Amino acid sequence: MGETVIDLATWDRRAHYEMYRAVDFPHFSLTAPLIVTDLLATAREKKLSLFNAMLFCIIRAANAVPEFRIRFRGETVVRHDIVHPSFTVLIEGDRFAFCQASYHADWARFDATCRAAVEVASKQATLESETEGEDQWIYLSCLPWLDFTSMTHPLADKDDCIPRIAWGKIVEEEARARVSVNLQAHHAIMDGLHAARFFQELQKNLDEFQSSS
């Protein structure tokens, strides 16, 4: 797994990083509505997994914004070359299990990887985490039953710097479809500007999914 250690002495974000590492509540959360009309049509036409397609667009956007790949470990700050999705899947008893898949820029390969990972994860009987001590992840979840307007996520502690992303119910309104997407992130590694770039990249991926599928 490739990563680069960031030199704090020359890092242009050092002052922001140090300020937000020192506060008690350094996380922020944003939710935005995105248009999924074309993605939904493509998924229906080609009988694709809509969950996997959304996941692909989201993790692709996260990898496109360098700040989403930055993590700190104590006083060491690193930037991963690639981050991967760790997401939730439903299991028996109205519960969920954790599932991890490798990110691939090729849709067909990513879809196959996700399908295999979900098949294994859905057979779990207990909640087990396989990401302990690892930080090359983006944590994701989907609430397809609810069109929400905001969300907060549980955190290990104030230094938990792995971004959380969630999306809700797809709402079809006349000729278009939309979905709410939530991002929760650590302010020491990104600001609203970087969050906005993520949402812009994500909307682009949603609009252009047909050409990449």
C-alpha positions in Angstrom: 0.0 0.0 0.0 1.7 3.2 -1.2 1.9 6.3 1.0 3.9 9.4 1.4 5.0 11.0 4.7 4.2 14.7 4.7 6.9 17.0 5.9 5.2 19.2 8.5 8.0 21.7 8.4 7.1 22.6 4.8 3.5 21.6 4.6 1.4 24.6 3.6 -1.5 23.3 5.8 0.6 23.1 9.0 -1.1 26.0 10.8 -4.6 24.7 10.1 -3.6 21.2 11.0 -2.1 22.2 14.4 -5.0 24.4 15.2 -7.7 21.7 14.6 -5.6 19.0 16.3 -5.8 21.1 19.5 -9.6 21.6 19.6 -12.0 19.2 21.4 -14.5 18.8 18.5 -12.5 19.1 15.2 -15.0 17.4 12.9 -17.4 18.9 10.5 -20.4 17.5 8.6 -22.0 18.6 5.4 -25.0 17.2 3.4 -25.8 18.1 -0.1 -28.4 17.0 -2.7 -26.9 15.5 -5.9 -28.6 14.6 -9.2 -28.6 10.9 -10.1 -31.0 10.9 -13.0 -28.5 9.5 -15.5 -27.0 7.1 -13.1 -30.4 5.7 -12.2 -31.4 5.3 -15.9 -28.1 3.5 -16.7 -28.4 1.2 -13.8 -31.9 0.2 -14.7 -31.2 -0.1 -18.4 -28.1 -2.3 -17.9 -29.4 -4.0 -14.8 -26.5 -2.9 -12.6 -26.2 -2.8 -8.9 -27.3 0.8 -8.0 -25.5 0.4 -4.7 -22.2 -0.6 -6.3 -22.6 2.2 -8.9 -23.1 4.9 -6.2 -20.2 3.4 -4.2 -17.9 3.5 -7.3 -18.8 7.2 -8.0 -18.2 8.2 -4.4 -14.9 6.4 -3.8 -13.6 7.6 -7.2 -14.4 11.2 -6.2 -12.8 10.7 -2.8 -9.6 9.5 -4.4 -9.5 12.5 -6.8 -9.2 14.9 -3.9 -5.8 14.5 -2.1 -7.1 15.7 1.3 -9.4 12.6 1.4 -6.3 10.4 1.4 -4.5 12.2 4.2 -4.3 10.5 7.7 -2.3 11.3 10.8 -0.8 8.8 13.2 0.2 10.5 16.3 2.5 13.3 15.0 3.1 11.6 11.7 1.0 12.7 8.7 0.8 10.5 5.6 -1.0 10.7 2.2 -2.1 7.4 0.8 -1.8 6.8 -3.0 -5.3 5.1 -2.9 -8.0 4.8 -0.4 -10.6 2.0 -0.4 -14.3 1.6 0.7 -15.3 0.1 3.9 -19.0 -0.1 4.0 -22.0 -1.6 5.7 -24.2 -4.4 4.4 -27.5 -5.8 5.9 -27.4 -9.2 7.6 -30.1 -11.3 9.3 -32.0 -9.7 12.1 -32.2 -6.2 10.8 -28.5 -5.8 11.6 -25.5 -4.8 9.6 -22.0 -6.1 9.1 -18.8 -4.4 7.9 -17.5 -5.1 4.4 -14.2 -4.0 2.7 -13.5 -3.9 -1.0 -10.5 -2.7 -3.0 -11.0 0.3 -5.2 -10.3 -0.1 -8.9 -10.7 2.7 -11.4 -12.2 0.2 -13.9 -16.0 -0.1 -13.2 -16.4 -3.7 -14.2 -13.5 -4.9 -12.0 -14.7 -2.8 -9.0 -18.2 -4.1 -9.4 -17.0 -7.7 -9.4 -14.8 -7.1 -6.4 -17.7 -5.5 -4.5 -20.1 -8.4 -5.4 -17.7 -10.9 -4.0 -17.0 -8.9 -0.9 -20.7 -8.4 -0.2 -21.4 -12.1 -0.7 -18.9 -13.0 2.0 -19.9 -10.1 4.4 -23.6 -10.8 4.2 -23.0 -14.3 5.8 -21.5 -12.8 9.0 -23.5 -13.6 12.2 -21.7 -11.0 14.4 -20.3 -7.5 13.9 -16.6 -7.8 13.3 -14.1 -5.2 12.1 -11.2 -6.1 9.9 -9.8 -2.6 9.6 -8.4 -2.2 13.2 -5.1 -0.4 13.0 -5.5 0.5 9.3 -6.4 3.9 7.9 -6.4 3.4 4.1 -10.2 3.5 4.1 -13.2 5.7 3.6 -16.1 4.6 5.8 -19.4 4.5 3.9 -23.0 3.6 4.6 -26.3 3.8 2.8 -29.8 4.6 4.2 -32.0 3.8 1.2 -35.2 4.1 3.4 -34.7 7.8 4.3 -34.3 11.1 2.5 -32.3 12.8 5.2 -30.9 16.4 5.4 -28.1 15.9 7.9 -26.2 13.2 9.7 -23.4 12.7 12.3 -21.3 9.6 12.6 -19.7 7.8 15.7 -16.0 8.4 16.1 -13.3 6.5 18.0 -12.0 9.8 19.5 -11.2 13.4 18.5 -8.2 12.2 16.4 -10.3 9.8 14.3 -9.5 11.3 10.9 -11.0 8.7 8.5 -13.8 10.5 6.5 -17.3 9.1 6.7 -19.7 9.3 3.8 -23.3 8.3 3.6 -26.1 8.5 1.1 -29.8 8.2 1.5 -33.0 7.3 -0.4 -33.1 8.2 -4.1 -36.0 10.5 -4.7 -37.6 10.7 -8.2 -39.2 14.0 -8.9 -40.8 14.4 -12.4 -38.0 14.2 -14.9 -35.1 14.0 -12.4 -33.8 12.0 -9.5 -31.8 13.2 -6.5 -30.0 11.8 -3.5 -28.7 13.3 -0.3 -25.0 12.7 0.3 -23.4 13.4 3.7 -19.7 13.9 4.4 -18.1 14.0 7.9 -14.4 14.9 8.0 -11.6 16.0 10.3 -10.9 19.8 10.0 -7.2 19.2 10.5 -6.9 17.6 7.1 -9.6 19.3 5.1 -11.8 22.4 4.9 -15.1 23.3 3.3 -13.3 24.0 0.0 -12.0 20.4 -0.2 -15.4 19.1 0.7 -16.9 21.2 -2.1 -14.4 19.7 -4.5 -15.4 16.2 -3.5 -19.1 17.0 -4.1 -18.2 18.5 -7.5 -16.2 15.5 -8.5 -19.0 13.2 -7.3 -21.6 15.0 -9.3 -19.3 14.8 -12.4 -18.9 11.0 -11.8 -22.7 10.6 -11.5 -23.3 12.5 -14.7 -20.6 10.7 -16.6 -21.1 7.2 -15.3 -22.6 5.9 -18.5 -19.3 6.5 -20.4 -17.4 4.6 -17.7 -19.6 1.7 -17.4 
